[in-house]
Amino acid sequence: MSEAFGITISKPPSCVVIDKSFLDGVSSAQLQFYVQNGWTFAMPEVLMYEHFRKRDDRRIANIFKLHSIEKHVFQLPGIGEMFRMEGKTLKPAITTLRAKTIEFIIPKETIGRMFQA
């Protein structure tokens, strides 16, 4: 077992760094299947920014997908934060910084708009 950004990694591929292409290509059911098989997901800070900066149907759908597994998704620190920590501690950021847990609070009006005919 090893640890990266405070996330315990027991066996490959137990921790997967996700990107927009992965989220676009996977369903919520598939994500839940991966979680049931022990996978944990790490999301770069820039991906969070990209999904909350603009609103469109695809980004909102991705947020709902992540919401279904939010207890198994961690937000990785940004590159600037990593560089600052490495300069301060003279150690790799992967050993000194911790990923943040994520909680999606989705307003009910958003859900209504997504499922209207």
Phi and psi restraints in degrees (value plus and minus 20) as a CYANA .aco file:
   2 SER   PHI    -157.9  -117.9
   2 SER   PSI     155.5   195.5
   3 GLU   PHI    -155.5  -115.5
   3 GLU   PSI     115.5   155.5
   4 ALA   PHI    -153.0  -113.0
   4 ALA   PSI     103.2   143.2
   5 PHE   PHI      33.5    73.5
   5 PHE   PSI      11.5    51.5
   6 GLY   PHI      62.5   102.5
   6 GLY   PSI     -18.1    21.9
   7 ILE   PHI    -115.9   -75.9
   7 ILE   PSI     102.5   142.5
   8 THR   PHI     -95.6   -55.6
   8 THR   PSI     106.4   146.4
   9 ILE   PHI    -132.6   -92.6
   9 ILE   PSI      93.9   133.9
  10 SER   PHI    -118.7   -78.7
  10 SER   PSI     -60.7   -20.7
  11 LYS   PHI    -173.1  -133.1
  11 LYS   PSI     126.4   166.4
  12 PRO   PHI     -89.3   -49.3
  12 PRO   PSI     127.7   167.7
  13 PRO   PHI    -113.8   -73.8
  13 PRO   PSI      49.7    89.7
  14 SER   PHI     -92.6   -52.6
  14 SER   PSI     -43.1    -3.1
  15 CYS   PHI    -146.9  -106.9
  15 CYS   PSI      99.6   139.6
  16 VAL   PHI    -139.5   -99.5
  16 VAL   PSI     108.1   148.1
  17 VAL   PHI    -103.8   -63.8
  17 VAL   PSI     101.4   141.4
  18 ILE   PHI    -116.0   -76.0
  18 ILE   PSI     134.2   174.2
  19 ASP   PHI    -153.6  -113.6
  19 ASP   PSI     158.5   198.5
  20 LYS   PHI     -81.8   -41.8
  20 LYS   PSI     -61.1   -21.1
  21 SER   PHI     -81.4   -41.4
  21 SER   PSI     -62.3   -22.3
  22 PHE   PHI     -81.9   -41.9
  22 PHE   PSI     -67.7   -27.7
  23 LEU   PHI     -82.5   -42.5
  23 LEU   PSI     -59.5   -19.5
  24 ASP   PHI     -85.0   -45.0
  24 ASP   PSI     -51.0   -11.0
  25 GLY   PHI    -113.9   -73.9
  25 GLY   PSI     -24.7    15.3
  26 VAL   PHI    -135.8   -95.8
  26 VAL   PSI     128.4   168.4
  27 SER   PHI    -114.8   -74.8
  27 SER   PSI     146.3   186.3
  28 SER   PHI     -80.9   -40.9
  28 SER   PSI     -60.4   -20.4
  29 ALA   PHI     -83.2   -43.2
  29 ALA   PSI     -58.9   -18.9
  30 GLN   PHI     -85.3   -45.3
  30 GLN   PSI     -62.5   -22.5
  31 LEU   PHI     -80.2   -40.2
  31 LEU   PSI     -63.2   -23.2
  32 GLN   PHI     -84.6   -44.6
  32 GLN   PSI     -56.0   -16.0
  33 PHE   PHI     -82.9   -42.9
  33 PHE   PSI     -64.9   -24.9
  34 TYR   PHI     -81.1   -41.1
  34 TYR   PSI     -62.5   -22.5
  35 VAL   PHI     -82.9   -42.9
  35 VAL   PSI     -61.7   -21.7
  36 GLN   PHI     -82.8   -42.8
  36 GLN   PSI     -43.7    -3.7
  37 ASN   PHI    -116.7   -76.7
  37 ASN   PSI      -2.1    37.9
  38 GLY   PHI      71.1   111.1
  38 GLY   PSI     -11.8    28.2
  39 TRP   PHI     -98.8   -58.8
  39 TRP   PSI     126.4   166.4
  40 THR   PHI    -142.4  -102.4
  40 THR   PSI     127.2   167.2
  41 PHE   PHI    -137.4   -97.4
  41 PHE   PSI     117.6   157.6
  42 ALA   PHI    -135.0   -95.0
  42 ALA   PSI     113.0   153.0
  43 MET   PHI    -139.8   -99.8
  43 MET   PSI     103.5   143.5
  44 PRO   PHI     -82.0   -42.0
  44 PRO   PSI     126.7   166.7
  45 GLU   PHI     -75.3   -35.3
  45 GLU   PSI     -57.5   -17.5
  46 VAL   PHI     -85.1   -45.1
  46 VAL   PSI     -50.5   -10.5
  47 LEU   PHI     -88.4   -48.4
  47 LEU   PSI     -59.6   -19.6
  48 MET   PHI     -80.1   -40.1
  48 MET   PSI     -67.2   -27.2
  49 TYR   PHI     -78.8   -38.8
  49 TYR   PSI     -65.3   -25.3
  50 GLU   PHI     -80.5   -40.5
  50 GLU   PSI     -57.8   -17.8
  51 HIS   PHI     -99.6   -59.6
  51 HIS   PSI     -42.4    -2.4
  52 PHE   PHI    -121.5   -81.5
  52 PHE   PSI     -31.2     8.8
  53 ARG   PHI     -92.3   -52.3
  53 ARG   PSI     -63.3   -23.3
  54 LYS   PHI    -144.4  -104.4
  54 LYS   PSI     131.1   171.1
  55 ARG   PHI    -133.9   -93.9
  55 ARG   PSI     103.7   143.7
  56 ASP   PHI    -169.7  -129.7
  56 ASP   PSI     149.5   189.5
  57 ASP   PHI     -80.0   -40.0
  57 ASP   PSI     -58.6   -18.6
  58 ARG   PHI     -86.8   -46.8
  58 ARG   PSI     -64.6   -24.6
  59 ARG   PHI     -85.4   -45.4
  59 ARG   PSI     -61.4   -21.4
  60 ILE   PHI     -83.9   -43.9
  60 ILE   PSI     -61.1   -21.1
  61 ALA   PHI     -81.5   -41.5
  61 ALA   PSI     -59.9   -19.9
  62 ASN   PHI     -84.3   -44.3
  62 ASN   PSI     -58.1   -18.1
  63 ILE   PHI     -84.7   -44.7
  63 ILE   PSI     -59.8   -19.8
  64 PHE   PHI     -83.8   -43.8
  64 PHE   PSI     -58.7   -18.7
  65 LYS   PHI     -81.2   -41.2
  65 LYS   PSI     -66.9   -26.9
  66 LEU   PHI     -86.0   -46.0
  66 LEU   PSI     -55.5   -15.5
  67 HIS   PHI     -79.9   -39.9
  67 HIS   PSI     -53.6   -13.6
  68 SER   PHI     -89.5   -49.5
  68 SER   PSI     -35.8     4.2
  69 ILE   PHI    -151.1  -111.1
  69 ILE   PSI       3.5    43.5
  70 GLU   PHI     -76.1   -36.1
  70 GLU   PSI     -46.8    -6.8
  71 LYS   PHI     -91.8   -51.8
  71 LYS   PSI     -29.6    10.4
  72 HIS   PHI    -136.7   -96.7
  72 HIS   PSI      -4.7    35.3
  73 VAL   PHI    -137.8   -97.8
  73 VAL   PSI     110.9   150.9
  74 PHE   PHI    -141.0  -101.0
  74 PHE   PSI     123.1   163.1
  75 GLN   PHI    -114.2   -74.2
  75 GLN   PSI     102.9   142.9
  76 LEU   PHI     -97.5   -57.5
  76 LEU   PSI     131.3   171.3
  77 PRO   PHI     -84.4   -44.4
  77 PRO   PSI     135.5   175.5
  78 GLY   PHI     -93.3   -53.3
  78 GLY   PSI     141.3   181.3
  79 ILE   PHI     -83.0   -43.0
  79 ILE   PSI     -56.2   -16.2
  80 GLY   PHI     -83.4   -43.4
  80 GLY   PSI     -63.6   -23.6
  81 GLU   PHI     -82.7   -42.7
  81 GLU   PSI     -58.3   -18.3
  82 MET   PHI     -85.5   -45.5
  82 MET   PSI     -66.1   -26.1
  83 PHE   PHI     -80.5   -40.5
  83 PHE   PSI     -63.1   -23.1
  84 ARG   PHI     -82.5   -42.5
  84 ARG   PSI     -62.8   -22.8
  85 MET   PHI     -87.4   -47.4
  85 MET   PSI     -60.3   -20.3
  86 GLU   PHI     -84.5   -44.5
  86 GLU   PSI     -58.7   -18.7
  87 GLY   PHI     -86.6   -46.6
  87 GLY   PSI     -56.6   -16.6
  88 LYS   PHI     -93.4   -53.4
  88 LYS   PSI     -62.6   -22.6
  89 THR   PHI    -121.4   -81.4
  89 THR   PSI     -34.7     5.3
  90 LEU   PHI      37.6    77.6
  90 LEU   PSI      13.4    53.4
  91 LYS   PHI    -152.0  -112.0
  91 LYS   PSI     137.5   177.5
  92 PRO   PHI     -81.2   -41.2
  92 PRO   PSI     118.3   158.3
  93 ALA   PHI     -79.2   -39.2
  93 ALA   PSI     -50.0   -10.0
  94 ILE   PHI     -80.6   -40.6
  94 ILE   PSI     -44.4    -4.4
  95 THR   PHI    -117.1   -77.1
  95 THR   PSI     -36.1     3.9
  96 THR   PHI    -130.5   -90.5
  96 THR   PSI     -45.5    -5.5
  97 LEU   PHI    -117.9   -77.9
  97 LEU   PSI     134.9   174.9
  98 ARG   PHI    -135.7   -95.7
  98 ARG   PSI     120.0   160.0
  99 ALA   PHI     -91.7   -51.7
  99 ALA   PSI     131.0   171.0
 100 LYS   PHI    -117.3   -77.3
 100 LYS   PSI     124.6   164.6
 101 THR   PHI     -96.4   -56.4
 101 THR   PSI     138.8   178.8
 102 ILE   PHI    -141.4  -101.4
 102 ILE   PSI     120.2   160.2
 103 GLU   PHI    -154.2  -114.2
 103 GLU   PSI     102.1   142.1
 104 PHE   PHI    -115.8   -75.8
 104 PHE   PSI     102.1   142.1
 105 ILE   PHI    -128.8   -88.8
 105 ILE   PSI      86.3   126.3
 106 ILE   PHI    -126.1   -86.1
 106 ILE   PSI      99.1   139.1
 107 PRO   PHI     -83.3   -43.3
 107 PRO   PSI     125.0   165.0
 108 LYS   PHI     -81.1   -41.1
 108 LYS   PSI     -52.0   -12.0
 109 GLU   PHI     -85.6   -45.6
 109 GLU   PSI     -49.0    -9.0
 110 THR   PHI     -87.4   -47.4
 110 THR   PSI     -62.4   -22.4
 111 ILE   PHI     -81.3   -41.3
 111 ILE   PSI     -63.3   -23.3
 112 GLY   PHI     -80.1   -40.1
 112 GLY   PSI     -62.1   -22.1
 113 ARG   PHI     -87.6   -47.6
 113 ARG   PSI     -54.9   -14.9
 114 MET   PHI     -90.0   -50.0
 114 MET   PSI     -48.2    -8.2
 115 PHE   PHI    -132.7   -92.7
 115 PHE   PSI      -0.4    39.6
 116 GLN   PHI     -99.9   -59.9
 116 GLN   PSI     128.2   168.2
